[in-house]
Amino acid sequence: MQQRREGILALVYQEEHVSVRQLADHLEVSEATVRRDLHGLAAEGLVELTHGGAGMARNSDTSFLSKSMRNIEAKKTIAKLAADLVQDGDQIYIDSGTTCFSMAAFLRAKKRLSVIVSSVRTAQELEAPGLHVLMLGGQYRPQRMDTVGPLALETLERLRGYRAFLGTDGMVRDFGLTSVDIESAHLLRLAARHARESILLADSSKFDRPALYKIVDFQTVSTIVTETKPDPEWMDFFREHQIHCIFPEP
């Protein structure tokens, strides 16, 4: 059922509006099954029901599930490149965002890896021999499936020596990395401050699109991983700030 729900959401976010018949054909299930799933997703605020189908929910933009359905292939590409930077025996912090979450599938084969997370879903994905997962405590946010607040910050204050893999909701050259909510911004700022190295994972849709709350300046970032080569202005900016940019070769 969960796989079917995620298939519905993926198509909704890809097409913005889909019909019951279109979903039934795509998923190879009955229209009655699709209608039940749509009503359940609508009750959770993840889609909006329309006559004969469903569309994107205006209030679901910050949920983990809705974000995970956007730019799926770009996130997989970035996650694989970022995971290749992780060596056996490393100590790393992984942001709770969906791009960083995608790294988990590529980390399960690592050995003696210690991973700090605030995402419940990432912690579950990292269940594998040879991995040690440290889950930050704090206030649980069901929509984002992560923990934030003073308890999470207090735990992170006690940790050092890790490499931080960070996400962002948007970024601009003169303001830095940004987040749509203040609690995530606080947590990521502290994670970057205490890390021995900060690596940014950002798909091309995040460039030149700032969110409300600042996380850190670009001076904090040593490496950025993205799915396609940034435009010349950004590449010049990265060279000027000695930021290594990783993207797939043509």
N, C-alpha and C positions, 0 to 999 in steps of 0.2 A: 504493500500500500504506500509506504514512504517513497519508494522508487517511482511509483506512478504519480504521486503528488509532485515530486521534484521535476518529473517530466512535463507535467502540466505547467508548472511555474516557468520552466525553461522556455517553453513555447510562447507563453504569455509575454515574458520579458523580451523575447526575440521579435515577436510580431506586434506587440502592444495590445492587440485585440484578437481573440480567436473564437470560433464558433464551437458549439458542443459537437457537431458533426466532424469538424476538423480535428478536434482533440481525440474523438473516438477512433477515427481512422489512423491518426498518428500513433496512438498507444495500443491499438488493436484490442479495444474493450468496448463494452456496450455504452450507448449514450446515457442510459440510466446510471451506470457506474460513474461516468464523467460528471453528471449532474450532482451526484452525492459528494464527490470529491470537491467540486467547485463550491458547493454550499459550505463544506467544512473549511475550505481555504478562505472563503469570504468571512466566515464567523471569526477567523483568526486575524482578519484585516490584511491578508496577503494578496487578495484580488478583489475586484469589484464586479458584481454580477451585472450583466447587460441582457437585453432581449436576445435569447438564443446563444449566449456565450458568456465571455468574461474579458475584462481588461485589467490593466495595471492598477493597483491600489495606490492612491496618492499618499497615503500615510504609511506605506511600507518601505520607504526608501532606506531606512537605517537598520532594518532587520537583517540578521545574518543570512537567512534563507534567500531574501530578495537580492541581496548583494552578490551572493554566490552564483546566481543565475546570469550575471552580466559578464561579458567579455571572458567567457569560460576558457576558450583556447589560449587567449593571451595570458591568463593566469597560470595555466598549466605550463606554458613555455617559460614564464618567469620563474615559477616554482622549481622547475627542473634545473635551470641555470643556477638559481640560488642554492639549491641543495648540493650541487656540485662543489660549492665553496666550503662545505662542511666536511671536516675530517673525523675519522674515528678518534674518540677520546676528547672531542671538543666539549665546551660548555657554552650553550647558546640560549638566547631569549627569543621567543617567537611571538610577535604581535598577534592579537586576537582577530585581525581582519581576515577577509576571505582569501586574499592573495597569499598571505603568509600561511594560512591554514592549508593551502594546496601543497605546501612543502612537505607536510607530514607523510604523505604517501611515498615520497622519495627518500625519507630519512629512516624508514623502518629497517633497512638493511645495514645501517651503521652500527658500529660496536662501541661500547663504553661511552655513549653519548649522554650528556646531561642536558635536559631541556627545561627551561623555565617558561611556563605558560599561564595565561589568565583565562584561556578559552577552554570550556568543558569539552567541546567537540574536538578541539585539537588534542587535548589530553587523551581522549578515547582513541583517536586515530594513531597515536603514538604508542599504543599497546603492542610491544614487541620485545623479544629477548635482546638484552644488550642496551636497552634504553632506560634511563632513569629520568622520570618526569617529576618536576616540582611545580605544584599547582598553587598559584597565589590565592589567598583567601579574600574575603571581602563581600560586598553586596552583589548578589547574583542578578543579572539582567536577562530574563528569559528570551526577549526578542533578539538580543545579540549573542546569547549563550556564553557570556563572559562575566568576570568579576571586576569590580572597580571600588573606589572609595578608600577611606583611611587605612583599613586593614591591609588592603592590597599594597598600598604605598609603603606602609610600615614594613611589610615583609621584603619588598624590593629594596628598601633602604639597607637591609642587612646583607645584600648580595653584591659581589664584585667579580671581576675577572672574566665575564662572559662576553660573547659577541652578540650584538642585538640585530635581529632582522625585523625591520620596521615597515609598516604600511602607511598609507596616507590617503585622505579623502580628496586631496587636491594640493597643488603647489604652484608657487610663482617665484621668480628669481629674487625679487626684492623683499619677500616676506618669509619664505621658507616653506616648511611642511605644515599642513593644516589638517584639522579634524572637524567633523560636524558637531561633536559634543565635547563639552569641557572636561568631563571625567576621563575620557579616553586620552585627551590631549595631556592632562596632568600625568597620567600613568606612563605614556610613551616618552614624555619629556624626562621623567626620572629614569626610565630604562636606558635612554640614550646617554644621560649624564653619567651614569655609573658603568657603562659598557666600555670595554677597551677598544671596541670598534663598532660603528653603526653602519649597517647595510640597508639601503632603501629598496623596497620592492614596489614598483609603480608602473602600471600599464599606461599607454599613451593617452588615454582619456583623462588622466590626472594632471597632465601638463597644462600650465596656464589657466587652471581652474581652482582658485583658492576656496577653501571652506572657511567657516567663521573663526575657529580657534587655532591659534598658532601652537605648533608642537615645538619645533626647534629651527634654528637657522641651518643653512646648507653647510656651514663650517663644521657642523657636528658629523656630517656624513662623509664616509671614506669611499663608498661604492654605491652605485645605483644599478639595479637590474631591471630591464624593461624588455618588451617583446619586439620592438623595432627600433631602428636607429633614429634618435631624436633629430629635430631639425638643426641646421647649422648654428643658430643662435644659442640653443641649449648646449650643443657640443662645445662651443667656444666658452660658455659659462662653466661647464664642468672642467675643462682644461685649465681655466683661470683659477678655479678653486681646488685644483688637484684632486678631483673626484673621478675615480675610475668608473667608466660606463661600460656595462656588459649587456650585449644584445645578440640575437642570433646572427651569424654570418649569412649573407645571401647564398 
